[in-house]
């Protein structure tokens, strides 16, 4: 049926009363349905089960009269039922072993065996076999019949798909022609007609049609308008059998970018002359791509700007990295105003894998194919890691993404950009969206091979693992620290995560401890973490999670200025998520500063050009004791004023108020953080307006606020001003 490779076929026999067949109950054409798959089943054969399933036998004879007597036959073993005129000389309760109505045309005068006849020439699963036997007649001992074997071709439109949204105004139309049962459709290329919105764009295919694969590829040259369109394809095979026309509807909706910084990719093979950043994005676009520099020399060191850095685009650029936009590559784009992408190009063939290649100079140096690289999904639909394979060992072996991670070929973490900061994803829960650029890090030279398998519905929106500090308990907490350039805000914001959880191990875990990708182009400040203990390695991180412990924990925070000195403000969030029994301190040893992060909200630091500032964040458990203020008194000095002395049971933020004996406040002194034990504050003897107060007796009230619990304690003492 349809192809010699199929297991089902019809066997035609002319059965006459000659020789062994001289006792047949009837003569004519017998038609047998054979299934080689069942006949070749050794188990069925040994169990005598070839014919067990009456609805799907290994060998089945069609009975022209449709009575199905053979299948329902039941022998009557009563000796009195013997019938010498019956085939087999037996009596029957029902049916028989054959009669004159079984062959064609037979006593039933059935002259047709087609899909619509009874019996039908359908396959066992009910499809049209394409076989039709008509005008069956007997002439003496010969059978005369008209036999037609025809297979109606079928058309499948591969792309665009029904209701697909496209960003290109010149889409590619791809279709495949088949016959039932994987037969060759044998399409007549001159019969192919392709219409778009009722207008013919192709009649008779030449170069567009591949007779070997029976496939069609039409690249539209005339741009289509935005909105909904319908494609229809019709064709016939060389026997003149017309396939049912097939149509799909799709929508052209251009992609747009808002003002700001984006990391993008273009999942289309753009038309020549329509592939420059100025044409696709904007004539004023700032575009950059990270790659191998002309100054690079072996051994190539990832992160060294003389080996790897950004290539920048300008309108007259001849740099291969930024001259044209290529599928599978990622690019940075900075826009002052929003822009609609002008995409005129074609999709890659969805029937073939696509190998992502770097630029020619980079691609030629295998040993340089390491470190962070900007990557993009080359297809206009989402793909997960099941659709990504990795070519390793100089192209001799193809492994899955997960296997490449396990073998230490690539890191399991990739980064996108949400317009403000990096958004990490961790394998296997990675989705590569179209038009989005990504950072991927190669630890060994390799190439990515993308399979055109779309992501199943429901896989989108993978939860980011441990990136946003969303947990808080007695043994799990996290905070985010942001570095903000104070003078030039463009590209100047970056952040890191520090956290504690019982799930963390002592070593680096890539699903929690996230490596730091390169900074965006024109970044003012780079900030990253390095593990304080050498046993955790020295790779820069943007998220560093430590095991839950009751001991002191230290994170090392690095700030680097790019192209000139920078004034940087560090600010932190989510301090309310930290358990009360933990104290966090930002330590700047170079400036001898200790900032208690619960009472302060930010810290400014100057980072000199091409230099680095190293800070520490220290988390220490504290023993919570009741907050008390005691022993408030005044100590006379040689000059004017007094030393106000008081004792605290634990560190707290303090405020000293000088009052008259009637309780009227005359002066407030805010001293910030007081330490546990004795504290001294100098009062110059003046009131809030700067006037000298009269000598005499005054009251001194000290108000202390616990930075952990926000509890307040007060102590009052009597002081004498001389």
N, C-alpha and C positions, 0 to 999 in steps of 0.2 A: 504494500500500500504506500504510494508516494515515493518510496525509495527502496532499493534492493537491500538496504541494511535493516529494514524492519523485520520483526519476528512473525508478523501475521501475513498470510497470503491466501488466495483462493486456488484450489486445485480443480481443474475441469477434466471429467472423464466421459467418454462415450461408452456406455455399457450396453452390450447386445447379448442375446442368448447364443453365445458361441463358446465352445470349450468349457472351461470351468464355470462360466456364467450361464450355461444353458438352462439352468433351473431358476433363474431370476424371475421375480413376480412381475417385472415390468422392464421396459427398455427406454433409453434416451440419454439425455445429458444429466449427469450427477455433479453437483457442485459441493465441494468440501471446503470448510473453513479450518485452516491449519494454524496453530500457534507453536512455533519452534521453541519458544521459551519454556512452555510446559513439557513438550516432548523431551527436551534436554535436561529436565529435572530428574536426577538419578533417584532421589528419595521417593518422588511420586511413582517413578517407574517400578522400583522394587516393591512398593506397597500397592501396586496395581491401582493407582489413584489418578491416572491420566485423564479419565473420563468422570471422575467423582463429582465435580462441580458441573451440573447440567447447564448452568448459565455461562460457563467459560471452560469448554473442553479443550483438550489438546487436538482432537480431531472431531469435527462435527459435520454431518451431512445435512444440507438443507433439504427439506421435504417440500416439493413443489406445491402439494395440495394444502400445506399449512396445517395439517392435522396433528403433526408432532407425534404420530403413532409410536415411533421407535422409542422415544424417551419415556413414554408413559406405559409401555408394554408390561403386562403382568400375565404370566403363563398359568393356564388352568391345568393342573396336574391330574384332574379327574380322567381316568382311562376312557370314559365315555365321551370325553371332549375331543378325542383324536379326530383330526381333520386332514384328510389326505390332499385336499385342495389348497391348504394353507402353507405358506412358505415356512418351512421348518416342521411341517406335519404336526403342529401342536394346536391345541385349542387355547383361546385367550379370554381372560377376564376383561381386559381392556387393551387397546392398541395391538400392535403386531411387530414383527421383525422386518417389515418392509412390504410395500404393496405397489400396484401399478401407478398410483398417484404420486409416488416420490420423485421419479426422474422428471426432467423437463422435456417436452411440454407435458407428457404423461396424460393420464385420464383426466387430470384437472385442467388440461389445456392452458397451462401457465407458460406464457412465452416471454416473460420479462423477469429479470433479476437486477433491481436497481436500489438506490437508497430509499426510494419511496414505495417500492413494491412490498409484497408480503409473500414469502420471507424477504427481508431487507439485506442489502449488501453493506450494511453498517459494520463498523469495527466492533470489537467486544465492549468498548466503552461508549459506543453510540455515535461515533463520528462518521462522516461520509468517507468511505474508503476511496472514492473516486472511480470505482469499478462499476460499469453498467453493461449488462448482457441483455440484448433485446432481439426481437424477431426470431426467437428460437423455433426451429422446425426440424422435422424428421423427413429424410428422403432415403428410402430403402434402409440401409444400415448406417447412413451418414447423418451427422447432426450439422445443420446449417444455422449460424447465428451471427449477429452483429455484436462485436466486442469493442467496447470503448473504455480506455483507461485514461481518465483525466483528473488532474488535481488542481483545484482552484487556488491560485496564489493568494497570499495574505500580506498585508502591508502593516508594518509597525513603525510609527514615528518615534524615534529615540529622543530627539530634541527639536524644538522646545517641547517640554512636557505640558500636559494639560494643566491650565491655570498657573503656570510658572510665571514668575516675575523676572524680567530681564532688564539689565542696565544698558545694554548696547542697542543702538538703533539699527545696526546691520547684523542681525542674528544669523547663525548658521542653522540650516535645516538638514537633519540627518535622519535617514530612514533605512529600514532593513526589510527585504522581501523574503518570505519563506513559503514553504508548502507544508501541508499537514505531515506529521510524522518525520519532521526534519528533512523533508525532501528538498531537492533543488527547485527553486521557483522558476528558473529558466525565463526570466523576465526579458521581454523585448524592450531594449532601452528607448527605442523610438516611440513607444507607447506611453512613456512616463510623462505626466502632466502635473506641474506644481502650480498652485494658485495661492495668492495672498489676498485676503479680503475680496475674493471673487475675480481678481485680475491675474491672468497667467503671467508667471515670471519664468517659466521653463516649459517648453514642449519639445520632447525628444531630447534625451540625455546622451552626451558623448563622454567628455572627460569627467563629468559629475558622477557617472555610474561605474561601479566596479563589478564586472561580471563574475569574478571569482568568488567574492564574498557576497554578491547580490545585495550591495548596499549603495545608498545614494547620499551624496554630500553636495548641498547647494549653499554657497556663500552669497548672501544677498549683498548687492553693491549699492542699491538705492536706499538711503536711510528711510526708516519708517518713523511715523509720528508717535508721540507719546500716546498711551492709551491701549485699548484692547484690540487684538488682531486675531485672525483665523487663517490657518494654513490647511489646504486640502491637497492630497496626493492621490492620483489614480494611475493604474498601470494594468498591463495584460501580459501573459506569457507568450512564448513564441507559437503556441498552439492556438492563440487567439482567445483564450479564456480570460475574461475580465475579472480582476480583483475588485472587491467592494471598496469604493473610495473611503479614505480615512481622513479625519480632520482633527485638529487640536486648536484650542484657543489659548492665548497667552497675553500678557500685559507688559508693555515697555514702560518702565518707571525709572528714570535716571536717579543715580545716587547723588546725594549732596553732602557737603562738609560744612560744618559751622566754623566760625572764626575761632582760631586757637591752634593748638598743636595736636597733630594726629600722627599715628603710625599706621600706614595703609599698605595694601597690596592691590593689584589689579588682576582679577581672574579672567582676563580676556587676552587673546592674541591680537593686539591692536594693529590696524591697517597701517602700512608704511605712509609716512607723512602725517599720520594722526596719532602718533605714539609718543610725542614729546610731553614733558610735564607742563609746558606753557600751554599747549593745546588742550590737554586733558583736564588739568586742574585750574590754572590761572596764569596769565602772563606775568603776574607779579609774585608768583609762589616762591617761598623759600623751601627748597627740597634738598634732603641730604640722605646719603646711604653709607652705612658703615662697611668698611672693607680694607683690603690690603693696600698699603700706601706705596707710592713709587720709590720711597726711600728704604723700604723693607729689605733686610738682609738676613740670611739664615745665621743662627737658629732663630726662627720666628717666635716672638714672645707675645702671647695674648695679653692685651692691656697696655702694651708699650705703644704710645702714640706714634713713634717713628715706624712701627710695623703695621699697626691697625688704627684707623681713625676715620673720621667722616670725610666723604667727598661731597662737595656742594655744587648745586646746579646754578647755571646762569643761562640766559637766553642764547648765548653763543657757545655753549658748552660742547666740547667734543669728548668729554670723559665718558667712557663706556658705562661707568657705574650709575650715572645720572642722565645720560643723554636721552635714553628712551626708557619707558616703563615696560617691564618684562614680567610675565606670569611666574609665580613662585618666589618672587623677591619682595622684601619689605622695604619701605621708604618712610622717612620722616617728612611731614608736610606742615609748614607754618603759614596760616592765612590770617591776614588782617581783617578780611571780610569773608562771609560765607561764599561758597562756590558750588555750582552744579557740575558734576563730572561729565565731560563730553567724550563718551565712549563710542568709538566706531571700530568694531573689530569682531572677532569670532571666538567662540568657545573652543577649548581644546577637545579633542575627540574623547567622548565619554566611554568609548569601548576600549581605550588603551591607557595603560599607566603613563604617568608623566614624571620624568627624572628632572629634579630641580638642579640647575647648574649655576655656579657663580660666574662672574665675569671671566673673560678668557685668560687674563694674566693670573688671576687667582686660581682658576680651575686647573691651569697647567702646572701649578706647584703643589703637589700632593701634600708635602710636609707643612704647607701653610694653611691647609684646610682644617684648622682647629680654632677653638675659642668661640666667642659669641658671634652669631651671624643673624642677620635679619631675614626672616622667612615669611612667605605668604601662601595661603591656600590657592592653588592655580585654577580651581574649579568654582563655579558660581553657586555652590551649595556647601553646607557645613560638612566637615569630615572629622571623624574622631581618630584615635590612634590605631584602630583596626584598619584604617585606610592608609596608613603610613608604614612603609617598609624601608629598611636601611641597607644599603650596599656597602659591605665592609671587605677588609682584606684585599685591597686594590681591585675591587669589583668582582672578586671570585666567589662571594657568598652573599646571599640575600637573606636577611633576618627580619623579624618583626620589630616594631618599635620597643615592645617590652623586652625582647631578647637583647636589643642593642643597649638598653638601660642596664640590664643584668650583667652584660659583658663589659660595662664601663666605656662604651663608645660615645654615648650622649648622656647628658643630665636628664633626669625625669621632670625637670621644671621648665616651663616656658612662660614668657611674659607677654601680655598685651598692654595696651595703654588706653585708659578711659577718659583721656582729656586732661587729667590732673596728675595721675600717678600710675605706677605699674600695677597690673592686676595679674598675679601668678595663677597658674594651673599646674596641677601635679598629676603625672601619669598614675593610673590609666584613665583618670577622669579629665581628659583634655579634649576640648572641642576647638577646631580651627574654623573660624567663621570666614566667609568670603569678605573681601575688601579690608580685612583687619590684618595689620602686620604683627609679627611676633619675633621675640628674641628666643633663639634656641642655641644651646652650647654644645659644641662637639669637643669631646675629650680625645678622640682619635680621628684621623681622616676618614671620611665616609660621605656617602651621597644619599639624599632622601628620594625615595620613589613613592609617588602619590597615586593611590588607586582610586578610580572615580566611583567610590561607593559612598553614597550620601549617608549622613547620620540618621539613625532611626528617630522617628518622632518621639518627643518626650525626653530626649537626652540633652536638650539645650538647657542652659542655665545651671551648669554644674556648680555646686557649692564650692567656694574657694576655701581651701584647707588652711585653717589656722592663720590666715592672712590678716583678717580684721579681728581685733581683740574683743571677742564676743562672750568670753567665759569669765566667771567670777565666783570663787568659792574660797574656803579656808586654805586650800592647797593648790588652786588654779587661778591665775590672774594674768593680765597682760595690759600693757599701755602702748600707745603710739607716740613717737617723738618726731616732730616735724622741724625741718630747717628751712627758714624763709629768708631770702635775700632782702635786705631792707631798702635798697636803692633801685634795683632793677628787678621787678617781679617776674619778668618773662623768663620762663624755664627755670625759675629759682627755687621752687618748692620741691622738697623731697622728704621722705619719711622712712622710718624704720620701726620695727615691732620688737619689743622685748617681752618675754613672758615666762611663766613657771607653770608646769603641769606634771602630774604623776605619769602621764603617758610618755614624756620625753625620756630619751636615753642619754647616757653621758657623752656619746659621740654625736657627730653631725648626722641628722636625719633629713633627707631631702624633701620629705613631705611636710616638714615643719620648719627646719632651719634653711631658709631660702637664700640662695646665692644672689649677689648683687649684679644686675646687668649693667652695661655701659650707661652712662648718663645721657639724657637727650642732648641733641646738638644745641650749642649756645647756652648750655647750662652754666649757671653762675657758681653753684656750689654742689659738691658731691659729698654725700654722707653715707657711711656704712659702718657695720659692726665687725669686729674680729673677736673670736673667743679669747677670753683673758687667760685661760689655761692652755698651754701649748698642745696638750693632748687632743684638743678638738680641731686642730688644723688651723690654717691661716687664711682660707678663702674668704673674701669679703662677703658679708651677709646683709640682707635687709630685714630678716626676721631670725631671731635667735631665741629658741626655747630651751629652758633648763629643767632638769628634774626637780620635783618638789623636795625641799629639804628644810631643815631648821637652822641651817648654817648661812653664813655670809655668802652672797652671790655678787660677782663683779662682771659687768659688761664693759667692753672697751669701744668707745664711739669715736670715729674718725671724721674729720671735716677737711675737705680740700677745696681751695679756691682755684677756679679756672680762668685764666686770662685776666689777671689783675687782683688787687686786694678786695676783699668783700667783708662788709658788715653783715653778720648773720644773727638772726634771732632764733633760738631754739624754744619751742613751746611743746607742751605735753598735754595729752588728753587722758580721759578715763581714770583719773586718780581715785575717783570714788569706787572703782572696782577693786582696788587693792585692799586686802584684809587689814583690819585695824592693827594687827600685831606685826605689821611690816612697815619699815621706814625706808624711804628712798632718798638718796643723796646724789646730786650731780657734783662731781669732784673735778676741778680744774687745777691741777697741781702746778702748772706753769705760772698761774696767777694767784696761787694759794687761796682759792675760793672753794667753799663748800656750800652748795645751794640745797636747802631742804625742799624737796619737790612738792611736798604737800602744802607748804605755806607760800611758795613762789609759783608763778604760772609760766615764767619764761626766763631766758638767760641770753644776754647779748655777748657775742664774741667776735673779734676781728680775726679773719683768716688772711694771712699775707699771701701775695701772689706766688704760685707754684710751691706753696708750702702746705704743711698739714698740722692741724690742731688735734691732739688726742685728749679726750676726756674720758672719765669713768663714771659709770652709773652703778652705785653700790646699793644693794638691797640687803637689809639686816633685820632679823626678827628682834622685836623688843618685848620686854616684860611689862605688861600694863599694870601700873600701880595707881592708886587714887591721886588725883592732882591736888596738891596743897601749896598754899603760899604762907610762909611763916617768917617770924623774926624781922618784920619790917621796922627799920630804924634809920635815923639820919646821923651821919658822921661829919663833924665839922672839919673844914679844910683851912689852909692858911689864907686862901683868898676868899672871895665872896661865894656864897652858895654852900651846898652840902653834897655829900655822897649818899645817895639813897641805896641802902643795902637790904636785900631780902633773900630768902631761900626758897627754891622750888624742889618739889619731890620728883619731878620729871621734866624733860624739855618741853617748853611751851612758848607760844607767842605772847609777849607781855606789853602792857600799857600801864604807865604810872601817872596818877592824877594827884595834884597838890590841891588841897581844899582848906578853906577857913574852918574854924570850929563850928560854924553854923551849917557847914556842908556845901558852901558855894565853891565851885571849881574855879581856880585861878590859873592853872597851868596843866597841860597834858604832855607827857613824854612817851612817845612810841619807840620802844627799843627793839622791836622785832623778836628774833628767836632768843629765848633765854635757855640756859643749860641747867641740868639737874645739879643742885647744890647752891652755893653762894653766888649771887649776881650783884654787880655794882653799877649804878647809873649816876652820872653827875648832873646836878641841878644848879644852875647859875644864880638862883635866888630871884629871878625875874618872873613876871606874870606873862600871860599870853600876848600882851601888847608890848613886851620888852621893857616894862618899867620895873625898877627895883621895889621889892615888897618890904614892908616894914618889919623889923625884927619882932619875933614873938613865936607863939605856939601855933603850929599848923597840923593838919591831918594829912597823911600820905596813904593813898589806896593803890594797891597793886592788883591789876586784873590779868589773870593768866588764862589762855585758851589752849586746850589740848588739840594739837593738829590731827591726831588720830580719831578721837571720839567727838571732838568739838565741845567737850565739857568745859565749863568755866569755873574758876576758883578765884576767890578774892582774899586779900589780907590787908589789914589797916593798922597803921602805927602812928604814934605821936612823934613829931619832929620839932626841933627848936632851931629857928633861924636867928643867927646873931647879927 
